[in-house]
Amino acid sequence: MAVTPTDINNTPGSGSLPERSTFASRGGWKLIKKLDWYIIGKFLSTFFFAIMVLAVISCVIDYSEKVDNLVSKKAPVMAVLNYYKNFVPHITALLFPLFIFIATIFFTSKIAYKSEIIAILSSGVSFQRFLRPYLIGGAFLCLISLVANHWIIPNANKQRIAFEDKYINDDNFKYVSDNLHMGISKNTYVYLQGYNFSTSTGTRFTEEKISGTLLKEKIMADYVIYDSVKKIWHLHNVVIRTNDSDKETLQNIPELDKKYPITPTDLNRTDAIKEALTTTELNEYIATEKLHGRENLNSYFIEKHRRSAQPFAGFILTIIGASLASRKIRGGSGLHLALGIVISAVYIMFLQLSTTFATKASLDPEIAVWIPNVIFTIFAYILYRRQVR
């Protein structure tokens, strides 16, 4: 149905909208559907523009910090470009929900300042109905973030971390010397004083087989070398001590080849590794580390649950941003953005505090990552109720 000047004097934001009865009787809901696309378009374009600016600035800063290493180690241009292709998803994922929030506040405050929201609401549209395009846009970005966090970003991080290990990190970073203890089966445990990833060599190796309280066998080697082709460990200067409760024997062997269900990858217990595993791989890694006898795996559980909690944080912050910035106030967009930055800082503080309790204390990791979402859901509901009453 054609919309005449009598029905609508002007488009939203540039004039007045018809009275409530005129709006309902002349097919005004079609106009609202157009407004849905208008708000969703503003929402997504503002968000992706903000993310693009963040990505460009982050890449420039990161390159300026690493240019010396890249030049000294003669990193190929294509490898550098591929690195930044994988670096962009990593850096944008860190602030994904907060940029959803800032984008929501920014464009909502602008249309509120132009009295467009007042015109929309005064034409008979409820605030619940006005909020619908925000929910659609927020849900769309939430879905993108959910898929990216569980699969896309970990795969990008694998290449990013591999590049950093080869061209950025110092050689001594490839040496692990934190006295590694791990179980490789129910009754078998191994120990390494240190391991050099550059030479695939470990020092002060020990394997112990325990039956109840009895140490049945202990194999000690001055150093071990991993053969990546044959998938075996070469033990050098070996001492084997056996004990059957009645008799002990001691045997010296120059070299011994053993096949253990561990590889150098299992020795790399840096925090970076959890970022390079998809959720399926992360679950398998956690199960393997439990078998190896590792006690504190909370940081890995936090990473696992964070991948689901973070996208929903963006959805919640969308509702908060729309409810907060939809009112025209003295101070305009500047005050709204200031409030947005303060709320973002509070969210980060809550997240950091709860994850610290999970890693350092006994707080359940899943509860820890969802606490900020629960608190901000309550806050979003309060702001929403203020708008609809």
Summary of the structure (lengths in Angstrom):
residues: 389
radius of gyration: 29.2
end to end distance: 33.3
largest distance: 105.5
contacts: 1158
relative contact order: 0.11
helix: 62%
strand: 16%
